[in-house]
Amino acid sequence: MPNWLLPENIADVLPSEARKIEELRRALLDNFRLYGYELVMPPMLEYVESLLTGTGQDMELRMFKLVDQLSGRTMGIRADMTTQVARIDAHLLNRSSITRLCYTGSVMHTRPSGLHATREPLQIGAEIYGHAGLEADAEVQELALASLALAGISHVRLDLCHVGVLRAIIANDEKTKHCEAALFGLLEAKDIPGLKEISSNFDDLTRNALLALPNLYGDGKTIAHARQVLPQLPGITKALDDLDSLIKLAGTTDVTVDLADLRGYHYHSGAMFAAYVPGLPNAVARGGRYDHVGEAFGRARPATGFSMDLRELARLMPSAGRTRAIRAPWGKEAALCSKLEELRRSGEVVIQSLPGHENDQDEFDCDRALELENGNWILRKLG
Ligand SMILES: N[C@@H](Cc1c[nH]c[nH+]1)C(=O)O
């Protein structure tokens, strides 16, 4: 095998794609700042125990692990930055007021999440800590939609779900206690035969509720239907009320509800959302409430946020035209150097041709040339 081949689902990013990703990264971080989100940079590696705090088995399977030569302990490469940011809020900032944090960086997955998915998503996201009310969830949803709009994606469908429904069903029946992870998996896959099998010895109320969940999807009317077919447990009523409010807060955005769409790392504790665009099976943004992760780090904090993969978003953007640039000769004379500096300071791309490469093609569209005329450096139009 040639030694320049990269592993499956791992890729280099070439110039035009890299530029799109970078410009989008800057635009999104600048926009987060306009909403008051402070940038944090958690490490790529941590001890496995801290990366897995408050998360489920999915995260453990997704995480690359290696041995730390300094401590002999096992370290993990982050598979998701959200819990790292929750750790920063819980331990390092120690603020009791609202904290808004944003982040971006590579995460690594042992297995791709879809056939063509990368194993190195470039995650970007924003999280709010310290407010348990739906206002924070609404802000996060608004910011997620604004971020997609900045990426040129305006045709978005928001799919809402609420973990409180399943948690209330589980809490109401002792027999379900050991099957929690399996129930999440079966519901995500909408595996009705599997749900029938696992629930054969559950109470009728539990069994009927679990079997109803995979069919509870559709437009906003799904909530009213869910109120009729699901048991009237306080946790379920609260979850459905939350979803009703979030649908109203979403305004004109296209919203659907899917009470079995519980995909994710299973640290969520309340309303969750996924944003879909036409023609793509995987969500382009995911988010939701996860109030118990801070508690796992020793400081209970209400939390909600969202994250996206910059590489995936950039792929959806139309390819940018070639950037206009100025071609300049190679040279170190003071007058040329000061002209180059002046042009670059005004935002122009100026490329000095290295000797022997005057006609090389590159990513840039050189539409002007810097030339010496009667002792002055002037710009001449090309083409
Ligand atoms: N990090 C989560 C989404 C999320 C961010 N904040 C809350 N939830 C995911 O990748 O699925």
PDBQT file of the ligand as one rigid body, heavy atoms in Angstrom, charges set to zero:
ROOT
HETATM    1  N1  LIG A 401     -22.835  17.870  20.770  1.00  0.00    +0.000 N 
HETATM    2  C1  LIG A 401     -24.131  17.299  20.510  1.00  0.00    +0.000 C 
HETATM    3  C2  LIG A 401     -25.168  18.363  20.236  1.00  0.00    +0.000 C 
HETATM    4  C3  LIG A 401     -25.297  19.313  21.368  1.00  0.00    +0.000 A 
HETATM    5  C4  LIG A 401     -24.595  20.440  21.610  1.00  0.00    +0.000 A 
HETATM    6  N2  LIG A 401     -25.089  20.950  22.750  1.00  0.00    +0.000 N 
HETATM    7  C5  LIG A 401     -26.040  20.201  23.178  1.00  0.00    +0.000 A 
HETATM    8  N3  LIG A 401     -26.176  19.184  22.337  1.00  0.00    +0.000 N 
HETATM    9  C6  LIG A 401     -24.023  16.347  19.319  1.00  0.00    +0.000 C 
HETATM   10  O1  LIG A 401     -23.026  16.401  18.600  1.00  0.00    +0.000 OA
HETATM   11  O2  LIG A 401     -24.926  15.570  19.070  1.00  0.00    +0.000 OA
ENDROOT
TORSDOF 0
